[in-house]
Structures are given as C-alpha cells and as structure tokens.
Amino acid sequence: MKHTRIDVAEFVERRQRLLAQMPDNSVALIPANKEVTRSRDTEFLFCQDKDFYYLTGFHEPDALLVLVKGEQSESILFCRDKDPAQEVWHGRRVGAEKAQQAFNFDLTYTLDELEQVLPMYINQRDVLLFAQGAQKTFDEMVFAILDILRAGFKHGFKAPHTLTDIRDLIHEMRLFKSPAEIAIMREANAITGNAHCRAMKFCQHGVFEYQVEAEILHEFAKNGARTAAYGSIVGGGENATILHYTDNDEVLINDELLLIDAGAELSGYAADITRTFPVNGKFSEQQKALYNVVLDAQNATIEAIKPGVSFAQLNTIACDVLTRGLYDLGLLTGDLDQLIEEKACKQYFIHGLGHWLGLDVHDVGDYHVDQDKNQRRPFEPGMVLTIEPGLYIDAEADVDEHYQGLGIRIEDNILVTENGFENLTVNAPKTVDEIEALMATSNQ
C-alpha cells in the first residue's frame, strides 16, 4: 500500500528555514537517536529522534546533522559508513556518499571522521545551538570539544561564547503542519479509525483485552503503519478509569464498557483516537446517559475551534457542558451556577482537554501557559490537536451504583484551518446509534 511521503525538497526547505532563524556566525548540532539494548545483544525497534528526522528524513542511528550559518551557510551530515560485514547482519546502510545525493546535503562525512572534522565547524563560531541534556553522551562529546577549543586559543582556536537551546526554534516549526504532513496524518487517522471499527466488531464477552489489542495492531500493520504511535490502552470495566492503563490482560465482561485509546504511526506521524463502547454492543440506560454527556462536550468543543481560539477557551466550554450533564444525572449536587464557576466536573474529568499532535503523540510546541495553568496560545491554521474530554467514576464513588466504575473518553484529531477546523477522525463511529449499529453487524 502506497502512502504519502515527505519529499526531500521539504526537508531541505526546513533546514533552510531553521538556518534563517539562527544567529549570524553560529552552528547547530542535531544528533540522531542511538539504538537501545533490549536484552544482551538485541535492540528495541529503532525510533529516530523526531527533531533530527524532521530536518533530514534520515532513518539511521548515530548520525549527526550540523548546520552552519556564516558567510556561506551549509548543511552537513555525519553518518555510518558502508560496511558489508555489518550490513549482512544488521541491514543495509546508506553511506556518506549516497546520503549526500539522496538527502541533498551540502557535505557528508563518515562517523570515523567526526572527531577530527566536527571541531572545525564549531571553531570560531559565536553561538552554538544544541539540545543540551537530551543525550548525555552527546553532551559529553560537545563539551569535550569546547574544552579543546578553549585550551587552544594560542593556536587560533576559539570556542563559541554563547550556548543556546535549539529546541525552541525546531519545535515552533514542527507545530505548523505542511500539506504533505497533513496528508499523512489524514491517512494515519483513516487507518486508526478502521482499527477501532475492527475492535468494535470483534469485541464480545469473554475475550481478553490483549486479543482486542491484537486486532488493532494487525489492522495498523497490514495497512502500512507497522508500529503504534504509543502503547495501546484497552481497558474494560473499571480498567477504563485508569488513564494510562496498558496491562491489557483482563477478560471483558458482558455488561461493561471498553475504552480503547490507540493510534497508528505512519511515516513517523501519530494518530491518537479514543473510543468507548459496550462489550455486548448495547449501552445500558446509565452508560448511554453518561456517554452522551461526554459526547456533547466533545462536539461543543470541536465546533468552537477556529483561528484565535485557545485551549483555555475550549476547556471552559467542555467544563460547562460536563458540569451541566453531571448535575442533570445527579452526580453533582448543589447550586448549578456555582458548580459551573468552580468547574466541578474536574472531580471526574481529571486530565487535560487535549494536546498538540504530530511526529510525537504529545507533540512539541509552546502552549503559552499562564500562572493559573491555562493554555492561552491562540490557534493558527496548520496546527493539529486532540480533543478528548472524559469522565471517570471511581468504583467506590458515593453515586448511583450504575455509574460506579465507569470510564468514558472520546478523542478526535483536529486540524485548524483558515476558517475553522477539519476533523481528521472521520471513520470511527462515536454516536450511540452509530456504535450500536456497527457492533450489530458483527459475526462474532
């Protein structure tokens, strides 16, 4: 199955945009990730550093991107050399020569040349930009080079006088998605939506949470999303009240709800969708009532999205709807106006309303959080975010027993457009009627 890819020209343009924002006579260092040992001589599936990938499109570990802004700006890549003996065991390498042509760098070097060549690019620069603290061994190498340059001033060496964190610049760029990125995220959402539909049709009393998870992961993989964007949450009954439940090892019970928070990763980009539905395909009266409170809050919040609106404003809308709904069901008591003012729903709505989405599932980008912890950054076209209100009633809560132990969350992925929004999550049913109709078609 062929999917949208980011063209090499876009990676080049990103590097040029970053260079344009860097100070004069500066150098930036952005390292790739290293492989991580799982046990003895086996490694975890490699995941590239997202900032490095965003600027290069290069998938191999241990590489280093160097951006130099001077009289002549340059982009340089250090990477592993070709090595037939290693490649027969661990897979093909691009190699420095081919990487220069395939990824359009100005210069490329092998990692064997790093110790000798890298100090040349740092020497005599005024500013060094890198993500200090992100990789301990990389920090050690950088500071060792700086020590050498500082000690060699009699020989014409000079270390940068200013060290600056590169992440703010890159993360602001990553917050705004290009047309190609949006196309990939639409595809990731379509695959993920189909996986949630498959889970609904597979679900029944007596199957295990991990069997439902397997259906989801199979749907991801067979459609080209070979990994999930994060650990899938498949929580039946009271497990749905655990926000990041990933044990996924208990049996599903006939009259309970199942909460699934799962998203595919496609070409590096994450989807993040949550659906909650009855194991037996039919909501009880109380399940339906509480579910519709959450759905009403989500719908009202999404409809308000447009440029200039902030998460803080959306949170007020969601809390108003949730509080009124909980009051109508008798789960909150007292003066309604005061309950709304106090955001009394937060007793049961215990997490944030949403987050940025992109190369990371909880993607980078400043939220402009004020002293009251309100996220006041105005939305702009090209931002992608999640909207995920939820209600979680503890099994021991002093409420009607029919609501005890219920966990409900509904999550969609939203693109901010010039005039409003586009809901990227279009094929995962979320109304009561849609869910019950789909589950009624199951052959299980």
C-alpha angles and dihedrals in degrees: 000000000000119000136186113277132195108252118234089241090064092055089050091050091051091054090049092051091050091048090052090058096047120098118260115273094018138132129210126203120199114176128202120234123269125232113263121220114239096185132338106317100354126090136210115255103282118253116189121230103264097222091050091047092048090059100037115019085220115142105192125105127244096028125135131211116208121191117191122193112193138107084319118025118219140184114212131184127202112195143155116290124237110276118175093193092056095038094057088060104034108021139268123316125211095222128209097275096052093039091061091056100036096046099030101237121164091229137002132197135183120250088248087068095049099094093051101038107036096067088058090062094047096043116102094007117133097211133033117198120195141131100265111202096021095101119018097202091048091051089052091053093048094049091046089056091048090052090052092050093047092049093049100058090121088061095050098269120139128178122215111271093212130052115196132183109247094198098084092059095045095043093052088054092048091053092071114064124215123223090261092051091049091051090054091048091051089054092046089052092049092052091046093047090053090050091054090050090051090051091051092051093046096047120106142140113292101025119116126246090241090057089057089047089053090055090053095047091047090054090050095049099044089055096051101268096114096180137035117247090234141350106303117242112216106168124170124195114334091001087075089069090064103087099209099027109160105155088098092180107118131098120254118243125217103241098036134097125246120214117200121187106178137141137181124233112221123182087342096308124116134225117197116193130162127193130175122200142155118274091225094045097250126091117224117230093261094042090052093048095051092041092055091052089059093043092050090052092049094047093048091048096048092048089058095056116116138121112301096029118111137207087251091061092045091050090056091052093048094047092049092053094043093047093049091047094049090048092052090052092049094245090117123040135188134054108351096211091052092046090053092047091050093046088234091179088077086083085075102016096069105167139052124285096242149318143221116283132203135094087357122045089228091037130203125260137105116275094192092233113196128211090275090055093250116148102228104168109130114237118247132193112278097035116123121203142164126242111202119158115177143176124211120188114194116233089238096045117133094245139102106309091235089069097044114113095012119141119183129175130163118191133182133174115239132196117205109227134190093270105021133314146312118218105220091190100079107139104050110092115232110164117090092244094048093049095046091046093051094046090049088063092060117117091208 
